[in-house]
Amino acid sequence: MKVLAVILISIGLILAPIIGFLYPDWRIMQGKEELSEWQQYGIHALAIGVLLIMFVFANLLIE
């Protein structure tokens, strides 16, 4: 189970920067309008939330 927990944390560590930093730039490259300041805050909060959820799931698997 510890191996699965490590995999979950690794997925979270990979997804957090992709969601938080690369998604807004990818959206601009697709020709869509830029995100507002509050939308950017929401995207960053979502990235942190994904990492925290993976951490919680990993802790549930270990215990």
mmJSON file of the N, C-alpha and C atoms, coordinates in Angstrom:
{"data_MODEL":{"atom_site":{
"group_PDB":["ATOM","ATOM","ATOM","ATOM","ATOM","ATOM","ATOM","ATOM","ATOM","ATOM","ATOM","ATOM","ATOM","ATOM","ATOM","ATOM","ATOM","ATOM","ATOM","ATOM","ATOM","ATOM","ATOM","ATOM","ATOM","ATOM","ATOM","ATOM","ATOM","ATOM","ATOM","ATOM","ATOM","ATOM","ATOM","ATOM","ATOM","ATOM","ATOM","ATOM","ATOM","ATOM","ATOM","ATOM","ATOM","ATOM","ATOM","ATOM","ATOM","ATOM","ATOM","ATOM","ATOM","ATOM","ATOM","ATOM","ATOM","ATOM","ATOM","ATOM","ATOM","ATOM","ATOM","ATOM","ATOM","ATOM","ATOM","ATOM","ATOM","ATOM","ATOM","ATOM","ATOM","ATOM","ATOM","ATOM","ATOM","ATOM","ATOM","ATOM","ATOM","ATOM","ATOM","ATOM","ATOM","ATOM","ATOM","ATOM","ATOM","ATOM","ATOM","ATOM","ATOM","ATOM","ATOM","ATOM","ATOM","ATOM","ATOM","ATOM","ATOM","ATOM","ATOM","ATOM","ATOM","ATOM","ATOM","ATOM","ATOM","ATOM","ATOM","ATOM","ATOM","ATOM","ATOM","ATOM","ATOM","ATOM","ATOM","ATOM","ATOM","ATOM","ATOM","ATOM","ATOM","ATOM","ATOM","ATOM","ATOM","ATOM","ATOM","ATOM","ATOM","ATOM","ATOM","ATOM","ATOM","ATOM","ATOM","ATOM","ATOM","ATOM","ATOM","ATOM","ATOM","ATOM","ATOM","ATOM","ATOM","ATOM","ATOM","ATOM","ATOM","ATOM","ATOM","ATOM","ATOM","ATOM","ATOM","ATOM","ATOM","ATOM","ATOM","ATOM","ATOM","ATOM","ATOM","ATOM","ATOM","ATOM","ATOM","ATOM","ATOM","ATOM","ATOM","ATOM","ATOM","ATOM","ATOM","ATOM","ATOM","ATOM","ATOM","ATOM","ATOM","ATOM","ATOM","ATOM","ATOM"],
"id":[1,2,3,4,5,6,7,8,9,10,11,12,13,14,15,16,17,18,19,20,21,22,23,24,25,26,27,28,29,30,31,32,33,34,35,36,37,38,39,40,41,42,43,44,45,46,47,48,49,50,51,52,53,54,55,56,57,58,59,60,61,62,63,64,65,66,67,68,69,70,71,72,73,74,75,76,77,78,79,80,81,82,83,84,85,86,87,88,89,90,91,92,93,94,95,96,97,98,99,100,101,102,103,104,105,106,107,108,109,110,111,112,113,114,115,116,117,118,119,120,121,122,123,124,125,126,127,128,129,130,131,132,133,134,135,136,137,138,139,140,141,142,143,144,145,146,147,148,149,150,151,152,153,154,155,156,157,158,159,160,161,162,163,164,165,166,167,168,169,170,171,172,173,174,175,176,177,178,179,180,181,182,183,184,185,186,187,188,189],
"type_symbol":["N","C","C","N","C","C","N","C","C","N","C","C","N","C","C","N","C","C","N","C","C","N","C","C","N","C","C","N","C","C","N","C","C","N","C","C","N","C","C","N","C","C","N","C","C","N","C","C","N","C","C","N","C","C","N","C","C","N","C","C","N","C","C","N","C","C","N","C","C","N","C","C","N","C","C","N","C","C","N","C","C","N","C","C","N","C","C","N","C","C","N","C","C","N","C","C","N","C","C","N","C","C","N","C","C","N","C","C","N","C","C","N","C","C","N","C","C","N","C","C","N","C","C","N","C","C","N","C","C","N","C","C","N","C","C","N","C","C","N","C","C","N","C","C","N","C","C","N","C","C","N","C","C","N","C","C","N","C","C","N","C","C","N","C","C","N","C","C","N","C","C","N","C","C","N","C","C","N","C","C","N","C","C","N","C","C","N","C","C"],
"label_atom_id":["N","CA","C","N","CA","C","N","CA","C","N","CA","C","N","CA","C","N","CA","C","N","CA","C","N","CA","C","N","CA","C","N","CA","C","N","CA","C","N","CA","C","N","CA","C","N","CA","C","N","CA","C","N","CA","C","N","CA","C","N","CA","C","N","CA","C","N","CA","C","N","CA","C","N","CA","C","N","CA","C","N","CA","C","N","CA","C","N","CA","C","N","CA","C","N","CA","C","N","CA","C","N","CA","C","N","CA","C","N","CA","C","N","CA","C","N","CA","C","N","CA","C","N","CA","C","N","CA","C","N","CA","C","N","CA","C","N","CA","C","N","CA","C","N","CA","C","N","CA","C","N","CA","C","N","CA","C","N","CA","C","N","CA","C","N","CA","C","N","CA","C","N","CA","C","N","CA","C","N","CA","C","N","CA","C","N","CA","C","N","CA","C","N","CA","C","N","CA","C","N","CA","C","N","CA","C","N","CA","C","N","CA","C","N","CA","C","N","CA","C"],
"label_alt_id":[null,null,null,null,null,null,null,null,null,null,null,null,null,null,null,null,null,null,null,null,null,null,null,null,null,null,null,null,null,null,null,null,null,null,null,null,null,null,null,null,null,null,null,null,null,null,null,null,null,null,null,null,null,null,null,null,null,null,null,null,null,null,null,null,null,null,null,null,null,null,null,null,null,null,null,null,null,null,null,null,null,null,null,null,null,null,null,null,null,null,null,null,null,null,null,null,null,null,null,null,null,null,null,null,null,null,null,null,null,null,null,null,null,null,null,null,null,null,null,null,null,null,null,null,null,null,null,null,null,null,null,null,null,null,null,null,null,null,null,null,null,null,null,null,null,null,null,null,null,null,null,null,null,null,null,null,null,null,null,null,null,null,null,null,null,null,null,null,null,null,null,null,null,null,null,null,null,null,null,null,null,null,null,null,null,null,null,null,null],
"label_comp_id":["MET","MET","MET","LYS","LYS","LYS","VAL","VAL","VAL","LEU","LEU","LEU","ALA","ALA","ALA","VAL","VAL","VAL","ILE","ILE","ILE","LEU","LEU","LEU","ILE","ILE","ILE","SER","SER","SER","ILE","ILE","ILE","GLY","GLY","GLY","LEU","LEU","LEU","ILE","ILE","ILE","LEU","LEU","LEU","ALA","ALA","ALA","PRO","PRO","PRO","ILE","ILE","ILE","ILE","ILE","ILE","GLY","GLY","GLY","PHE","PHE","PHE","LEU","LEU","LEU","TYR","TYR","TYR","PRO","PRO","PRO","ASP","ASP","ASP","TRP","TRP","TRP","ARG","ARG","ARG","ILE","ILE","ILE","MET","MET","MET","GLN","GLN","GLN","GLY","GLY","GLY","LYS","LYS","LYS","GLU","GLU","GLU","GLU","GLU","GLU","LEU","LEU","LEU","SER","SER","SER","GLU","GLU","GLU","TRP","TRP","TRP","GLN","GLN","GLN","GLN","GLN","GLN","TYR","TYR","TYR","GLY","GLY","GLY","ILE","ILE","ILE","HIS","HIS","HIS","ALA","ALA","ALA","LEU","LEU","LEU","ALA","ALA","ALA","ILE","ILE","ILE","GLY","GLY","GLY","VAL","VAL","VAL","LEU","LEU","LEU","LEU","LEU","LEU","ILE","ILE","ILE","MET","MET","MET","PHE","PHE","PHE","VAL","VAL","VAL","PHE","PHE","PHE","ALA","ALA","ALA","ASN","ASN","ASN","LEU","LEU","LEU","LEU","LEU","LEU","ILE","ILE","ILE","GLU","GLU","GLU"],
"label_asym_id":["A","A","A","A","A","A","A","A","A","A","A","A","A","A","A","A","A","A","A","A","A","A","A","A","A","A","A","A","A","A","A","A","A","A","A","A","A","A","A","A","A","A","A","A","A","A","A","A","A","A","A","A","A","A","A","A","A","A","A","A","A","A","A","A","A","A","A","A","A","A","A","A","A","A","A","A","A","A","A","A","A","A","A","A","A","A","A","A","A","A","A","A","A","A","A","A","A","A","A","A","A","A","A","A","A","A","A","A","A","A","A","A","A","A","A","A","A","A","A","A","A","A","A","A","A","A","A","A","A","A","A","A","A","A","A","A","A","A","A","A","A","A","A","A","A","A","A","A","A","A","A","A","A","A","A","A","A","A","A","A","A","A","A","A","A","A","A","A","A","A","A","A","A","A","A","A","A","A","A","A","A","A","A","A","A","A","A","A","A"],
"label_entity_id":["1","1","1","1","1","1","1","1","1","1","1","1","1","1","1","1","1","1","1","1","1","1","1","1","1","1","1","1","1","1","1","1","1","1","1","1","1","1","1","1","1","1","1","1","1","1","1","1","1","1","1","1","1","1","1","1","1","1","1","1","1","1","1","1","1","1","1","1","1","1","1","1","1","1","1","1","1","1","1","1","1","1","1","1","1","1","1","1","1","1","1","1","1","1","1","1","1","1","1","1","1","1","1","1","1","1","1","1","1","1","1","1","1","1","1","1","1","1","1","1","1","1","1","1","1","1","1","1","1","1","1","1","1","1","1","1","1","1","1","1","1","1","1","1","1","1","1","1","1","1","1","1","1","1","1","1","1","1","1","1","1","1","1","1","1","1","1","1","1","1","1","1","1","1","1","1","1","1","1","1","1","1","1","1","1","1","1","1","1"],
"label_seq_id":[1,1,1,2,2,2,3,3,3,4,4,4,5,5,5,6,6,6,7,7,7,8,8,8,9,9,9,10,10,10,11,11,11,12,12,12,13,13,13,14,14,14,15,15,15,16,16,16,17,17,17,18,18,18,19,19,19,20,20,20,21,21,21,22,22,22,23,23,23,24,24,24,25,25,25,26,26,26,27,27,27,28,28,28,29,29,29,30,30,30,31,31,31,32,32,32,33,33,33,34,34,34,35,35,35,36,36,36,37,37,37,38,38,38,39,39,39,40,40,40,41,41,41,42,42,42,43,43,43,44,44,44,45,45,45,46,46,46,47,47,47,48,48,48,49,49,49,50,50,50,51,51,51,52,52,52,53,53,53,54,54,54,55,55,55,56,56,56,57,57,57,58,58,58,59,59,59,60,60,60,61,61,61,62,62,62,63,63,63],
"pdbx_PDB_ins_code":[null,null,null,null,null,null,null,null,null,null,null,null,null,null,null,null,null,null,null,null,null,null,null,null,null,null,null,null,null,null,null,null,null,null,null,null,null,null,null,null,null,null,null,null,null,null,null,null,null,null,null,null,null,null,null,null,null,null,null,null,null,null,null,null,null,null,null,null,null,null,null,null,null,null,null,null,null,null,null,null,null,null,null,null,null,null,null,null,null,null,null,null,null,null,null,null,null,null,null,null,null,null,null,null,null,null,null,null,null,null,null,null,null,null,null,null,null,null,null,null,null,null,null,null,null,null,null,null,null,null,null,null,null,null,null,null,null,null,null,null,null,null,null,null,null,null,null,null,null,null,null,null,null,null,null,null,null,null,null,null,null,null,null,null,null,null,null,null,null,null,null,null,null,null,null,null,null,null,null,null,null,null,null,null,null,null,null,null,null],
"Cartn_x":[0.813,0.0,0.859,2.047,2.919,3.35,3.488,3.869,2.755,1.515,0.382,0.302,0.614,0.621,1.689,2.846,3.915,3.513,2.837,2.374,1.35,0.435,-0.556,0.102,1.059,1.758,2.525,3.127,3.863,2.928,1.763,0.776,0.369,0.15,-0.205,0.898,2.14,3.264,3.445,3.035,3.121,1.945,0.751,-0.435,-0.496,0.012,-0.086,0.571,1.819,2.393,1.73,1.303,0.652,-0.632,-1.432,-2.691,-2.435,-1.556,-1.367,-0.605,0.374,1.225,1.03,0.865,0.813,-0.58,-1.632,-2.981,-3.324,-3.043,-3.375,-2.628,-1.373,-0.631,-1.138,-1.5,-2.044,-3.354,-4.149,-5.425,-5.209,-4.203,-3.894,-3.415,-2.597,-2.108,-3.25,-4.332,-5.482,-6.33,-5.978,-6.705,-7.857,-7.989,-9.056,-8.585,-9.519,-9.16,-8.387,-7.629,-6.847,-7.766,-7.283,-8.057,-7.97,-9.051,-9.011,-8.163,-7.896,-7.065,-7.722,-9.03,-9.735,-9.799,-9.905,-9.885,-8.514,-7.454,-6.112,-5.953,-6.513,-6.486,-7.213,-8.33,-9.078,-8.3,-7.599,-6.794,-5.658,-5.013,-3.933,-4.475,-5.652,-6.272,-6.63,-7.095,-7.402,-6.149,-5.036,-3.78,-3.339,-3.442,-3.075,-4.053,-5.324,-6.335,-6.095,-5.673,-5.367,-4.23,-3.206,-2.085,-2.52,-3.353,-3.825,-4.723,-5.561,-6.417,-5.579,-4.558,-3.677,-2.957,-2.583,-1.927,-2.88,-4.125,-5.108,-5.348,-5.513,-5.712,-4.509,-3.317,-2.106,-2.064,-2.438,-2.439,-3.497,-4.632,-5.655,-5.186,-4.412,-3.907,-2.842,-2.054,-0.977,-1.542,-2.535,-3.07,-4.062],
"Cartn_y":[-1.197,0.0,1.265,1.146,2.318,2.712,1.712,2.008,2.793,2.402,3.118,4.545,4.708,6.037,6.92,6.351,7.12,7.497,6.589,6.885,8.02,8.005,9.08,10.428,10.457,11.706,12.182,11.258,11.625,12.215,11.627,12.169,13.58,13.774,15.104,16.121,15.694,16.611,16.962,16.084,16.372,17.239,16.942,17.675,19.107,19.355,20.692,21.758,21.603,22.644,22.706,21.556,21.555,22.374,22.142,22.878,24.337,24.577,25.928,26.861,26.353,27.23,27.075,25.851,25.639,25.826,25.537,25.654,27.074,28.111,29.46,29.831,29.445,29.737,28.919,27.671,26.828,27.405,27.931,28.547,29.739,30.538,31.696,31.23,30.162,29.649,29.104,28.666,28.156,29.285,30.539,31.68,32.145,31.596,32.02,33.252,33.958,35.174,34.84,35.805,35.601,35.468,34.76,34.597,35.876,36.176,37.322,36.962,37.958,37.723,36.71,36.801,35.886,34.475,34.375,33.055,32.405,33.207,32.671,32.192,32.939,32.49,31.149,31.006,29.763,28.594,28.826,27.774,27.369,28.335,28.017,27.264,27.657,26.942,25.513,25.33,23.991,23.13,23.698,22.945,22.509,23.409,23.071,22.041,22.179,21.236,19.826,19.707,18.379,17.74,18.518,17.988,17.58,18.398,18.058,16.813,16.672,15.488,14.226,14.311,13.153,12.811,13.831,13.612,12.911,13.344,12.726,11.269,11.015,9.635,8.762,9.304,8.547,8.214,9.173,8.903,7.877,7.883,6.887,5.487,5.394,4.091,3.541,4.419,3.965,3.478,4.143,3.777,2.684],
"Cartn_z":[0.0,0.0,0.0,0.57,0.58,-0.824,-1.697,-3.076,-3.767,-3.544,-4.119,-3.563,-2.286,-1.688,-2.329,-2.586,-3.237,-4.659,-5.341,-6.702,-6.686,-5.73,-5.628,-5.358,-4.451,-4.156,-5.384,-6.115,-7.332,-8.377,-8.527,-9.465,-9.046,-7.759,-7.266,-7.493,-7.292,-7.507,-8.982,-9.86,-11.289,-11.742,-11.243,-11.676,-11.154,-9.963,-9.376,-10.25,-10.695,-11.561,-12.934,-13.431,-14.749,-14.694,-13.669,-13.541,-13.194,-12.24,-11.732,-12.649,-13.357,-14.143,-15.653,-16.118,-17.559,-18.153,-17.404,-17.953,-18.397,-17.597,-18.081,-19.369,-19.487,-20.706,-21.882,-21.639,-22.699,-23.209,-22.302,-22.684,-23.6,-23.314,-24.159,-25.531,-25.563,-26.843,-27.703,-27.094,-27.832,-28.411,-28.088,-28.627,-27.765,-26.592,-25.693,-24.928,-24.338,-23.611,-22.343,-21.878,-20.659,-19.451,-18.468,-17.248,-16.415,-15.728,-14.823,-13.604,-12.797,-11.612,-10.68,-10.495,-9.6,-10.185,-11.51,-12.135,-11.97,-12.052,-11.832,-10.394,-9.448,-8.05,-7.913,-8.6,-8.549,-9.131,-10.236,-10.853,-9.921,-9.283,-8.344,-7.125,-6.664,-5.538,-5.94,-7.165,-7.652,-7.694,-8.13,-8.187,-6.788,-5.832,-4.464,-3.897,-4.255,-3.792,-4.3,-5.555,-6.106,-5.314,-5.032,-4.261,-2.852,-2.212,-0.869,-0.87,-1.888,-1.972,-2.149,-2.979,-3.159,-1.854,-1.102,0.191,1.164,1.185,2.074,1.681,0.386,-0.066,0.275,0.127,0.446,1.931,2.77,4.211,4.593,3.902,4.181,3.786,2.734,2.307,3.262,3.822,4.7,6.035,6.546,7.877,7.816],
"occupancy":[1.0,1.0,1.0,1.0,1.0,1.0,1.0,1.0,1.0,1.0,1.0,1.0,1.0,1.0,1.0,1.0,1.0,1.0,1.0,1.0,1.0,1.0,1.0,1.0,1.0,1.0,1.0,1.0,1.0,1.0,1.0,1.0,1.0,1.0,1.0,1.0,1.0,1.0,1.0,1.0,1.0,1.0,1.0,1.0,1.0,1.0,1.0,1.0,1.0,1.0,1.0,1.0,1.0,1.0,1.0,1.0,1.0,1.0,1.0,1.0,1.0,1.0,1.0,1.0,1.0,1.0,1.0,1.0,1.0,1.0,1.0,1.0,1.0,1.0,1.0,1.0,1.0,1.0,1.0,1.0,1.0,1.0,1.0,1.0,1.0,1.0,1.0,1.0,1.0,1.0,1.0,1.0,1.0,1.0,1.0,1.0,1.0,1.0,1.0,1.0,1.0,1.0,1.0,1.0,1.0,1.0,1.0,1.0,1.0,1.0,1.0,1.0,1.0,1.0,1.0,1.0,1.0,1.0,1.0,1.0,1.0,1.0,1.0,1.0,1.0,1.0,1.0,1.0,1.0,1.0,1.0,1.0,1.0,1.0,1.0,1.0,1.0,1.0,1.0,1.0,1.0,1.0,1.0,1.0,1.0,1.0,1.0,1.0,1.0,1.0,1.0,1.0,1.0,1.0,1.0,1.0,1.0,1.0,1.0,1.0,1.0,1.0,1.0,1.0,1.0,1.0,1.0,1.0,1.0,1.0,1.0,1.0,1.0,1.0,1.0,1.0,1.0,1.0,1.0,1.0,1.0,1.0,1.0,1.0,1.0,1.0,1.0,1.0,1.0],
"B_iso_or_equiv":[0.0,0.0,0.0,0.0,0.0,0.0,0.0,0.0,0.0,0.0,0.0,0.0,0.0,0.0,0.0,0.0,0.0,0.0,0.0,0.0,0.0,0.0,0.0,0.0,0.0,0.0,0.0,0.0,0.0,0.0,0.0,0.0,0.0,0.0,0.0,0.0,0.0,0.0,0.0,0.0,0.0,0.0,0.0,0.0,0.0,0.0,0.0,0.0,0.0,0.0,0.0,0.0,0.0,0.0,0.0,0.0,0.0,0.0,0.0,0.0,0.0,0.0,0.0,0.0,0.0,0.0,0.0,0.0,0.0,0.0,0.0,0.0,0.0,0.0,0.0,0.0,0.0,0.0,0.0,0.0,0.0,0.0,0.0,0.0,0.0,0.0,0.0,0.0,0.0,0.0,0.0,0.0,0.0,0.0,0.0,0.0,0.0,0.0,0.0,0.0,0.0,0.0,0.0,0.0,0.0,0.0,0.0,0.0,0.0,0.0,0.0,0.0,0.0,0.0,0.0,0.0,0.0,0.0,0.0,0.0,0.0,0.0,0.0,0.0,0.0,0.0,0.0,0.0,0.0,0.0,0.0,0.0,0.0,0.0,0.0,0.0,0.0,0.0,0.0,0.0,0.0,0.0,0.0,0.0,0.0,0.0,0.0,0.0,0.0,0.0,0.0,0.0,0.0,0.0,0.0,0.0,0.0,0.0,0.0,0.0,0.0,0.0,0.0,0.0,0.0,0.0,0.0,0.0,0.0,0.0,0.0,0.0,0.0,0.0,0.0,0.0,0.0,0.0,0.0,0.0,0.0,0.0,0.0,0.0,0.0,0.0,0.0,0.0,0.0],
"pdbx_formal_charge":[null,null,null,null,null,null,null,null,null,null,null,null,null,null,null,null,null,null,null,null,null,null,null,null,null,null,null,null,null,null,null,null,null,null,null,null,null,null,null,null,null,null,null,null,null,null,null,null,null,null,null,null,null,null,null,null,null,null,null,null,null,null,null,null,null,null,null,null,null,null,null,null,null,null,null,null,null,null,null,null,null,null,null,null,null,null,null,null,null,null,null,null,null,null,null,null,null,null,null,null,null,null,null,null,null,null,null,null,null,null,null,null,null,null,null,null,null,null,null,null,null,null,null,null,null,null,null,null,null,null,null,null,null,null,null,null,null,null,null,null,null,null,null,null,null,null,null,null,null,null,null,null,null,null,null,null,null,null,null,null,null,null,null,null,null,null,null,null,null,null,null,null,null,null,null,null,null,null,null,null,null,null,null,null,null,null,null,null,null],
"auth_seq_id":[1,1,1,2,2,2,3,3,3,4,4,4,5,5,5,6,6,6,7,7,7,8,8,8,9,9,9,10,10,10,11,11,11,12,12,12,13,13,13,14,14,14,15,15,15,16,16,16,17,17,17,18,18,18,19,19,19,20,20,20,21,21,21,22,22,22,23,23,23,24,24,24,25,25,25,26,26,26,27,27,27,28,28,28,29,29,29,30,30,30,31,31,31,32,32,32,33,33,33,34,34,34,35,35,35,36,36,36,37,37,37,38,38,38,39,39,39,40,40,40,41,41,41,42,42,42,43,43,43,44,44,44,45,45,45,46,46,46,47,47,47,48,48,48,49,49,49,50,50,50,51,51,51,52,52,52,53,53,53,54,54,54,55,55,55,56,56,56,57,57,57,58,58,58,59,59,59,60,60,60,61,61,61,62,62,62,63,63,63],
"auth_comp_id":["MET","MET","MET","LYS","LYS","LYS","VAL","VAL","VAL","LEU","LEU","LEU","ALA","ALA","ALA","VAL","VAL","VAL","ILE","ILE","ILE","LEU","LEU","LEU","ILE","ILE","ILE","SER","SER","SER","ILE","ILE","ILE","GLY","GLY","GLY","LEU","LEU","LEU","ILE","ILE","ILE","LEU","LEU","LEU","ALA","ALA","ALA","PRO","PRO","PRO","ILE","ILE","ILE","ILE","ILE","ILE","GLY","GLY","GLY","PHE","PHE","PHE","LEU","LEU","LEU","TYR","TYR","TYR","PRO","PRO","PRO","ASP","ASP","ASP","TRP","TRP","TRP","ARG","ARG","ARG","ILE","ILE","ILE","MET","MET","MET","GLN","GLN","GLN","GLY","GLY","GLY","LYS","LYS","LYS","GLU","GLU","GLU","GLU","GLU","GLU","LEU","LEU","LEU","SER","SER","SER","GLU","GLU","GLU","TRP","TRP","TRP","GLN","GLN","GLN","GLN","GLN","GLN","TYR","TYR","TYR","GLY","GLY","GLY","ILE","ILE","ILE","HIS","HIS","HIS","ALA","ALA","ALA","LEU","LEU","LEU","ALA","ALA","ALA","ILE","ILE","ILE","GLY","GLY","GLY","VAL","VAL","VAL","LEU","LEU","LEU","LEU","LEU","LEU","ILE","ILE","ILE","MET","MET","MET","PHE","PHE","PHE","VAL","VAL","VAL","PHE","PHE","PHE","ALA","ALA","ALA","ASN","ASN","ASN","LEU","LEU","LEU","LEU","LEU","LEU","ILE","ILE","ILE","GLU","GLU","GLU"],
"auth_asym_id":["A","A","A","A","A","A","A","A","A","A","A","A","A","A","A","A","A","A","A","A","A","A","A","A","A","A","A","A","A","A","A","A","A","A","A","A","A","A","A","A","A","A","A","A","A","A","A","A","A","A","A","A","A","A","A","A","A","A","A","A","A","A","A","A","A","A","A","A","A","A","A","A","A","A","A","A","A","A","A","A","A","A","A","A","A","A","A","A","A","A","A","A","A","A","A","A","A","A","A","A","A","A","A","A","A","A","A","A","A","A","A","A","A","A","A","A","A","A","A","A","A","A","A","A","A","A","A","A","A","A","A","A","A","A","A","A","A","A","A","A","A","A","A","A","A","A","A","A","A","A","A","A","A","A","A","A","A","A","A","A","A","A","A","A","A","A","A","A","A","A","A","A","A","A","A","A","A","A","A","A","A","A","A","A","A","A","A","A","A"],
"auth_atom_id":["N","CA","C","N","CA","C","N","CA","C","N","CA","C","N","CA","C","N","CA","C","N","CA","C","N","CA","C","N","CA","C","N","CA","C","N","CA","C","N","CA","C","N","CA","C","N","CA","C","N","CA","C","N","CA","C","N","CA","C","N","CA","C","N","CA","C","N","CA","C","N","CA","C","N","CA","C","N","CA","C","N","CA","C","N","CA","C","N","CA","C","N","CA","C","N","CA","C","N","CA","C","N","CA","C","N","CA","C","N","CA","C","N","CA","C","N","CA","C","N","CA","C","N","CA","C","N","CA","C","N","CA","C","N","CA","C","N","CA","C","N","CA","C","N","CA","C","N","CA","C","N","CA","C","N","CA","C","N","CA","C","N","CA","C","N","CA","C","N","CA","C","N","CA","C","N","CA","C","N","CA","C","N","CA","C","N","CA","C","N","CA","C","N","CA","C","N","CA","C","N","CA","C","N","CA","C","N","CA","C","N","CA","C","N","CA","C","N","CA","C"],
"pdbx_PDB_model_num":[1,1,1,1,1,1,1,1,1,1,1,1,1,1,1,1,1,1,1,1,1,1,1,1,1,1,1,1,1,1,1,1,1,1,1,1,1,1,1,1,1,1,1,1,1,1,1,1,1,1,1,1,1,1,1,1,1,1,1,1,1,1,1,1,1,1,1,1,1,1,1,1,1,1,1,1,1,1,1,1,1,1,1,1,1,1,1,1,1,1,1,1,1,1,1,1,1,1,1,1,1,1,1,1,1,1,1,1,1,1,1,1,1,1,1,1,1,1,1,1,1,1,1,1,1,1,1,1,1,1,1,1,1,1,1,1,1,1,1,1,1,1,1,1,1,1,1,1,1,1,1,1,1,1,1,1,1,1,1,1,1,1,1,1,1,1,1,1,1,1,1,1,1,1,1,1,1,1,1,1,1,1,1,1,1,1,1,1,1]
}}}
